[in-house]
Amino acid sequence: MTDNLSGVIAFVKTAEALSFTGAARAMGISASAVGKNVAKLEASLNVRLLHRSTRKVSLTAEGLLFYERCRKILDDLQDARAMLSHAMQAPRGKLRVSLPTIGYRFLFPHMMAFRKAYPEIELELDFNDHLVDVIEEGFDVVIRSGGLADSTLMARKLGPFRFVLCASPDYLRANGRPESLSDLEHHPCLRYRFATTGKIMDWTLSANPAITQLRLPTALTLNNMEAMLRAAMDGHGIAYVPDFLAREALAQGQLEIVLDGDSDDQGQFWALWPSSRHLSPKIRVFVDFAAAHLFTSPPVGSPPATR
């Protein structure tokens, strides 16, 4: 195996220099040693890779095909060595991460554990809902939900979430609890407007086509999910929010889920980072940590019994 690798390296260097002498200088060995390594490789393959003359060498047709594959193999081997070298280094330095505005809800419960595990990483967190240009704006990692549009970025699935319908206990006592989707036509609804597009978010409530014909009375339209949560807690109507956003308020009894099981809207969060031949240790450990911790909580449970 070692002899074959030496032959491959000698062959690639010779093909690039188009001379045994040039390859010898690149490898730090004699020209005769280069020639012998290439000859052994040809013998093991039972094919001629190089045309030889007194003045220069050139690739045969078979040699050209073999060179293209060998060059890629040697590049991959160099990458593997570099990655191993990076992996042996302690993750350190500034790490710029962009998240949705409400991203602190799923990040902060775990951030202290990350900082204790990697004290030499300095986190710089950017919370906003516009579609950032990862490379142009200089981010190391971006956490976003939805489809993946930029194929030039590397991506890793972090975890799912779902949307839930919820309202405050005071609102439900005063207005009654909806028992079916059609009941929503008689309740004030809190609607979310996307800040980036200006569109109102659809409520994906059921596979039943009849739901598309429902007329949802709008009490408030907001372009901020935190404001949406507050409005629901204050009793302004029924809200449609991500489960991780409502989790704390549900646990504290400030909100209750209604029509649990009727929401078909499932979301997915991803970590995205610039494509690179070498993944830096600080990005690698952050993405690994995010995948292992951020979205591992079980789905929000059924609502408590009606009071």
The 8 nearest C-alpha neighbors of each residue, nearest first, counted from 0:
[[1, 3, 2, 4, 5, 6, 7, 40],
 [2, 0, 4, 3, 5, 6, 7, 8],
 [3, 1, 5, 0, 4, 6, 36, 40],
 [2, 4, 6, 0, 1, 5, 7, 40],
 [5, 3, 7, 1, 6, 2, 8, 0],
 [6, 4, 2, 8, 3, 7, 9, 1],
 [5, 7, 36, 3, 9, 37, 4, 40],
 [6, 8, 4, 10, 9, 5, 11, 3],
 [9, 7, 11, 5, 10, 6, 12, 4],
 [8, 10, 6, 12, 7, 11, 33, 13],
 [9, 11, 7, 13, 8, 37, 12, 6],
 [12, 10, 14, 8, 13, 9, 7, 15],
 [13, 11, 22, 15, 9, 14, 10, 8],
 [12, 14, 22, 10, 16, 17, 15, 11],
 [15, 13, 17, 11, 12, 16, 10, 58],
 [14, 16, 12, 13, 17, 11, 22, 18],
 [15, 17, 13, 18, 21, 14, 22, 12],
 [18, 16, 14, 13, 56, 15, 57, 55],
 [17, 19, 16, 21, 20, 13, 56, 55],
 [18, 20, 22, 30, 21, 13, 23, 33],
 [19, 21, 23, 30, 18, 22, 24, 29],
 [22, 20, 24, 18, 16, 23, 19, 25],
 [21, 23, 13, 12, 25, 19, 20, 24],
 [24, 22, 20, 30, 28, 26, 21, 29],
 [23, 25, 27, 21, 22, 26, 20, 28],
 [26, 24, 22, 23, 27, 21, 12, 28],
 [27, 25, 23, 24, 28, 22, 9, 12],
 [26, 28, 24, 23, 25, 29, 22, 30],
 [29, 27, 23, 26, 32, 30, 24, 33],
 [28, 30, 32, 31, 23, 33, 27, 20],
 [29, 31, 23, 20, 33, 19, 32, 34],
 [30, 32, 34, 29, 33, 35, 19, 23],
 [33, 31, 35, 29, 30, 34, 36, 28],
 [32, 34, 30, 36, 31, 35, 9, 23],
 [35, 33, 31, 37, 32, 36, 38, 30],
 [34, 36, 38, 32, 37, 33, 39, 31],
 [37, 35, 6, 39, 33, 38, 34, 32],
 [36, 38, 40, 6, 34, 39, 35, 10],
 [37, 39, 35, 41, 40, 36, 34, 42],
 [40, 38, 42, 36, 37, 41, 35, 43],
 [39, 41, 37, 43, 6, 42, 38, 44],
 [42, 40, 38, 44, 46, 39, 43, 45],
 [41, 43, 45, 39, 40, 44, 38, 46],
 [44, 42, 40, 41, 45, 39, 46, 3],
 [43, 45, 41, 42, 46, 40, 47, 39],
 [46, 44, 42, 43, 41, 47, 40, 48],
 [45, 47, 41, 44, 48, 42, 61, 43],
 [48, 46, 41, 49, 45, 59, 62, 61],
 [47, 49, 62, 59, 61, 58, 46, 41],
 [50, 48, 58, 59, 57, 47, 51, 62],
 [49, 51, 57, 56, 58, 59, 52, 48],
 [50, 52, 56, 49, 55, 57, 53, 54],
 [53, 51, 54, 55, 56, 50, 57, 49],
 [52, 54, 55, 51, 56, 18, 50, 19],
 [53, 55, 52, 56, 51, 18, 17, 19],
 [56, 54, 52, 18, 53, 51, 17, 57],
 [55, 57, 51, 17, 50, 18, 52, 49],
 [58, 56, 50, 49, 17, 59, 51, 55],
 [59, 57, 49, 62, 63, 50, 48, 60],
 [58, 60, 62, 61, 49, 48, 63, 50],
 [61, 59, 63, 62, 58, 64, 48, 65],
 [62, 60, 64, 59, 63, 48, 65, 47],
 [61, 63, 48, 59, 65, 58, 60, 64],
 [64, 62, 66, 60, 65, 61, 58, 59],
 [65, 63, 61, 67, 62, 66, 60, 68],
 [64, 66, 62, 68, 63, 67, 69, 61],
 [65, 67, 69, 63, 68, 64, 62, 70],
 [68, 66, 70, 64, 65, 69, 63, 71],
 [67, 69, 71, 65, 66, 70, 72, 64],
 [70, 68, 72, 66, 71, 67, 65, 73],
 [69, 71, 73, 67, 72, 68, 66, 74],
 [70, 72, 74, 68, 69, 73, 75, 67],
 [73, 71, 69, 75, 74, 70, 76, 68],
 [72, 74, 76, 70, 75, 71, 69, 77],
 [75, 73, 71, 77, 76, 72, 70, 78],
 [76, 74, 78, 72, 73, 77, 71, 79],
 [75, 77, 73, 79, 78, 74, 72, 80],
 [76, 78, 74, 80, 75, 79, 73, 81],
 [79, 77, 75, 81, 76, 80, 82, 74],
 [80, 78, 76, 82, 77, 81, 75, 83],
 [79, 81, 83, 77, 78, 82, 84, 76],
 [80, 82, 84, 78, 83, 79, 85, 77],
 [83, 81, 85, 79, 84, 80, 277, 78],
 [84, 82, 86, 80, 85, 81, 79, 87],
 [83, 85, 81, 87, 82, 86, 80, 88],
 [86, 84, 82, 88, 83, 87, 280, 81],
 [85, 87, 83, 88, 84, 82, 280, 89],
 [86, 88, 84, 85, 83, 89, 280, 82],
 [87, 89, 85, 86, 90, 84, 280, 91],
 [88, 90, 91, 87, 280, 86, 119, 281],
 [91, 89, 281, 280, 88, 120, 119, 117],
 [92, 90, 120, 119, 281, 89, 93, 121],
 [91, 93, 120, 121, 119, 94, 90, 281],
 [92, 94, 121, 120, 122, 95, 123, 91],
 [93, 95, 122, 121, 123, 139, 96, 92],
 [96, 94, 123, 138, 139, 124, 122, 93],
 [95, 97, 140, 124, 141, 138, 139, 125],
 [98, 96, 125, 141, 124, 126, 142, 140],
 [97, 99, 126, 142, 102, 141, 125, 127],
 [100, 98, 102, 128, 127, 126, 101, 143],
 [99, 101, 126, 127, 102, 128, 98, 103],
 [100, 102, 99, 103, 104, 225, 224, 244],
 [103, 101, 99, 104, 98, 100, 105, 106],
 [102, 104, 106, 107, 101, 105, 100, 126],
 [105, 103, 102, 106, 101, 107, 244, 243],
 [104, 106, 103, 102, 293, 107, 108, 243],
 [107, 105, 103, 108, 109, 104, 110, 102],
 [106, 108, 110, 103, 109, 105, 104, 111],
 [109, 107, 106, 110, 105, 104, 111, 103],
 [110, 108, 107, 112, 111, 106, 113, 292],
 [111, 109, 107, 113, 112, 108, 106, 114],
 [112, 110, 114, 113, 109, 115, 108, 107],
 [111, 113, 115, 110, 109, 114, 116, 108],
 [114, 112, 110, 116, 111, 115, 117, 109],
 [115, 113, 111, 117, 118, 116, 112, 110],
 [114, 116, 112, 113, 118, 117, 111, 110],
 [115, 117, 113, 114, 112, 118, 111, 119],
 [118, 116, 114, 115, 119, 120, 113, 90],
 [119, 117, 114, 115, 120, 116, 121, 91],
 [120, 118, 91, 117, 92, 121, 90, 89],
 [121, 119, 91, 92, 118, 117, 93, 122],
 [120, 122, 93, 92, 94, 119, 123, 91],
 [123, 121, 94, 93, 124, 120, 95, 96],
 [122, 124, 95, 94, 96, 121, 125, 93],
 [125, 123, 96, 97, 95, 122, 126, 98],
 [124, 126, 97, 96, 98, 127, 123, 95],
 [127, 125, 100, 98, 99, 97, 124, 102],
 [128, 126, 100, 99, 129, 98, 125, 97],
 [127, 129, 99, 100, 130, 126, 195, 194],
 [130, 128, 127, 131, 195, 194, 99, 100],
 [131, 129, 128, 132, 195, 127, 143, 133],
 [130, 132, 133, 129, 136, 97, 141, 128],
 [133, 131, 135, 136, 134, 130, 137, 138],
 [134, 132, 138, 136, 131, 135, 137, 273],
 [133, 135, 137, 136, 132, 138, 273, 139],
 [134, 136, 132, 137, 133, 138, 131, 273],
 [137, 135, 134, 133, 132, 138, 131, 139],
 [136, 138, 134, 135, 133, 139, 95, 132],
 [139, 137, 133, 95, 140, 136, 96, 134],
 [138, 140, 95, 272, 96, 94, 137, 282],
 [141, 139, 272, 96, 138, 271, 97, 270],
 [142, 140, 97, 271, 96, 270, 98, 272],
 [143, 141, 270, 98, 269, 97, 271, 140],
 [142, 144, 268, 269, 141, 98, 99, 270],
 [145, 143, 268, 267, 269, 266, 146, 142],
 [144, 146, 267, 266, 147, 143, 268, 269],
 [147, 145, 148, 144, 267, 143, 269, 268],
 [146, 148, 149, 145, 150, 154, 269, 144],
 [147, 149, 150, 146, 151, 152, 145, 130],
 [150, 148, 151, 152, 147, 153, 146, 271],
 [149, 151, 152, 148, 147, 153, 154, 274],
 [152, 150, 149, 274, 153, 273, 148, 272],
 [153, 151, 273, 274, 150, 272, 149, 271],
 [152, 154, 274, 272, 271, 273, 151, 155],
 [155, 153, 271, 270, 152, 269, 272, 156],
 [156, 154, 270, 269, 157, 271, 153, 286],
 [155, 157, 269, 158, 268, 270, 154, 290],
 [158, 156, 290, 269, 268, 155, 270, 289],
 [157, 159, 294, 268, 267, 156, 160, 290],
 [160, 158, 267, 266, 268, 294, 161, 265],
 [159, 161, 266, 265, 267, 242, 241, 158],
 [162, 160, 265, 266, 241, 242, 264, 163],
 [161, 163, 241, 240, 242, 264, 239, 262],
 [164, 162, 239, 240, 242, 241, 165, 262],
 [163, 165, 239, 257, 238, 256, 237, 240],
 [166, 164, 256, 255, 257, 238, 237, 254],
 [165, 167, 237, 254, 231, 255, 236, 238],
 [166, 168, 254, 232, 170, 169, 234, 253],
 [169, 167, 171, 170, 172, 254, 255, 166],
 [170, 168, 172, 167, 171, 173, 234, 166],
 [169, 171, 234, 167, 173, 168, 172, 174],
 [172, 170, 175, 168, 174, 176, 173, 169],
 [173, 171, 169, 170, 175, 174, 168, 306],
 [172, 174, 170, 171, 175, 169, 168, 176],
 [173, 175, 171, 172, 170, 176, 186, 169],
 [176, 174, 171, 172, 173, 177, 170, 178],
 [175, 177, 171, 178, 174, 257, 172, 305],
 [178, 176, 182, 179, 183, 175, 257, 258],
 [177, 179, 176, 182, 258, 180, 257, 181],
 [180, 178, 182, 181, 177, 258, 183, 261],
 [179, 181, 182, 183, 178, 210, 177, 258],
 [180, 182, 183, 179, 184, 213, 210, 185],
 [183, 181, 177, 184, 180, 179, 185, 178],
 [184, 182, 186, 185, 181, 180, 215, 177],
 [183, 185, 215, 182, 186, 214, 181, 216],
 [184, 186, 183, 182, 187, 216, 215, 181],
 [185, 187, 183, 184, 188, 216, 236, 237],
 [188, 186, 218, 236, 216, 217, 237, 189],
 [189, 187, 217, 237, 236, 218, 216, 186],
 [188, 190, 238, 219, 218, 237, 220, 217],
 [191, 189, 220, 188, 219, 221, 217, 192],
 [190, 192, 221, 222, 200, 220, 199, 193],
 [191, 193, 199, 222, 198, 197, 221, 200],
 [194, 192, 197, 195, 198, 196, 222, 199],
 [193, 195, 197, 222, 196, 192, 128, 129],
 [194, 196, 193, 129, 197, 128, 130, 198],
 [197, 195, 198, 193, 194, 192, 199, 129],
 [196, 198, 193, 194, 192, 195, 199, 222],
 [199, 197, 196, 192, 193, 200, 194, 195],
 [198, 200, 192, 191, 193, 201, 197, 190],
 [201, 199, 191, 192, 198, 202, 193, 190],
 [202, 200, 203, 199, 190, 191, 204, 198],
 [201, 203, 204, 200, 239, 264, 262, 162],
 [204, 202, 264, 263, 201, 262, 205, 206],
 [203, 205, 262, 261, 263, 202, 264, 206],
 [206, 204, 207, 261, 263, 262, 203, 210],
 [205, 207, 208, 204, 263, 210, 203, 209],
 [206, 208, 205, 209, 210, 211, 204, 261],
 [209, 207, 210, 211, 206, 205, 212, 213],
 [210, 208, 211, 207, 212, 213, 206, 205],
 [209, 211, 212, 213, 208, 207, 205, 204],
 [210, 212, 209, 213, 208, 207, 214, 203],
 [213, 211, 210, 209, 214, 208, 215, 181],
 [214, 212, 210, 211, 215, 184, 181, 209],
 [213, 215, 184, 216, 212, 183, 211, 210],
 [214, 216, 184, 213, 217, 183, 188, 187],
 [217, 215, 187, 188, 184, 214, 218, 186],
 [218, 216, 188, 187, 219, 189, 215, 190],
 [217, 219, 187, 188, 189, 216, 236, 220],
 [220, 218, 189, 217, 190, 221, 188, 235],
 [221, 219, 190, 191, 189, 192, 222, 218],
 [222, 220, 191, 223, 192, 190, 227, 219],
 [223, 221, 192, 191, 194, 193, 224, 220],
 [222, 224, 226, 225, 221, 227, 191, 192],
 [223, 225, 227, 226, 228, 222, 101, 191],
 [224, 226, 228, 227, 223, 229, 101, 244],
 [225, 227, 229, 224, 223, 228, 230, 221],
 [228, 226, 224, 230, 225, 229, 231, 223],
 [227, 229, 225, 231, 226, 230, 224, 232],
 [230, 228, 226, 232, 231, 227, 233, 225],
 [229, 231, 233, 227, 232, 228, 235, 226],
 [232, 230, 228, 234, 233, 229, 166, 235],
 [231, 233, 229, 167, 234, 230, 253, 254],
 [234, 232, 230, 231, 235, 229, 167, 170],
 [233, 235, 170, 231, 232, 167, 236, 169],
 [236, 234, 231, 230, 233, 218, 237, 170],
 [235, 237, 187, 188, 234, 231, 189, 166],
 [238, 236, 166, 188, 165, 189, 231, 187],
 [239, 237, 189, 165, 164, 231, 240, 188],
 [238, 240, 164, 163, 162, 165, 237, 202],
 [239, 241, 162, 163, 238, 242, 164, 244],
 [242, 240, 162, 244, 243, 161, 163, 245],
 [241, 243, 245, 244, 162, 161, 246, 163],
 [244, 242, 246, 245, 241, 105, 104, 160],
 [245, 243, 242, 241, 246, 104, 240, 101],
 [244, 246, 242, 248, 243, 247, 249, 241],
 [245, 247, 243, 249, 248, 244, 242, 250],
 [248, 246, 250, 249, 245, 251, 244, 243],
 [247, 249, 253, 251, 245, 250, 254, 246],
 [250, 248, 254, 252, 246, 247, 251, 255],
 [249, 251, 247, 248, 252, 246, 253, 254],
 [252, 250, 248, 249, 253, 247, 254, 246],
 [253, 251, 249, 254, 250, 248, 255, 168],
 [252, 254, 248, 251, 167, 249, 232, 168],
 [255, 253, 167, 249, 166, 252, 248, 232],
 [256, 254, 165, 302, 166, 249, 167, 257],
 [255, 257, 165, 302, 164, 259, 166, 301],
 [256, 258, 165, 259, 164, 255, 302, 177],
 [257, 259, 261, 260, 178, 256, 164, 179],
 [260, 258, 257, 261, 301, 256, 262, 163],
 [259, 261, 262, 258, 263, 301, 163, 204],
 [262, 260, 204, 259, 205, 258, 263, 180],
 [261, 263, 204, 264, 260, 205, 203, 163],
 [264, 262, 204, 205, 203, 265, 261, 206],
 [263, 265, 203, 262, 162, 161, 266, 204],
 [266, 264, 161, 160, 263, 162, 267, 159],
 [267, 265, 160, 159, 161, 145, 264, 144],
 [266, 268, 159, 144, 158, 145, 160, 269],
 [267, 269, 144, 157, 143, 158, 159, 156],
 [270, 268, 156, 157, 143, 142, 155, 144],
 [269, 271, 142, 155, 154, 141, 156, 157],
 [272, 270, 154, 141, 153, 140, 152, 269],
 [271, 273, 140, 153, 152, 139, 141, 274],
 [274, 272, 152, 153, 275, 134, 133, 271],
 [273, 275, 152, 153, 151, 272, 276, 278],
 [276, 274, 277, 273, 278, 153, 272, 152],
 [275, 277, 278, 78, 274, 82, 81, 75],
 [278, 276, 275, 82, 279, 78, 81, 85],
 [277, 279, 275, 283, 280, 276, 282, 82],
 [278, 280, 282, 281, 277, 283, 85, 90],
 [279, 281, 90, 283, 282, 86, 85, 284],
 [282, 280, 90, 284, 283, 279, 91, 285],
 [283, 281, 285, 279, 280, 284, 286, 278],
 [282, 284, 280, 286, 281, 285, 287, 279],
 [285, 283, 287, 281, 286, 282, 288, 280],
 [286, 284, 288, 282, 287, 283, 289, 281],
 [285, 287, 289, 283, 288, 284, 282, 290],
 [288, 286, 284, 290, 285, 289, 283, 291],
 [287, 289, 285, 291, 286, 290, 284, 292],
 [290, 288, 286, 293, 292, 291, 287, 285],
 [289, 291, 157, 287, 288, 292, 286, 293],
 [290, 292, 288, 289, 287, 293, 295, 294],
 [293, 291, 289, 295, 290, 294, 288, 109],
 [292, 294, 289, 105, 295, 106, 290, 291],
 [295, 293, 158, 296, 292, 159, 157, 290],
 [294, 296, 292, 293, 297, 291, 158, 290],
 [295, 297, 294, 298, 293, 299, 292, 243],
 [298, 296, 295, 299, 300, 294, 160, 243],
 [299, 297, 300, 296, 242, 160, 161, 243],
 [298, 300, 242, 297, 246, 301, 243, 296],
 [301, 299, 298, 302, 297, 259, 256, 303],
 [300, 302, 259, 303, 256, 299, 260, 257],
 [303, 301, 256, 255, 304, 300, 257, 259],
 [304, 302, 305, 301, 255, 256, 306, 252],
 [303, 305, 306, 302, 301, 255, 256, 257],
 [306, 304, 303, 176, 302, 171, 172, 168],
 [305, 304, 172, 168, 303, 171, 169, 176]]
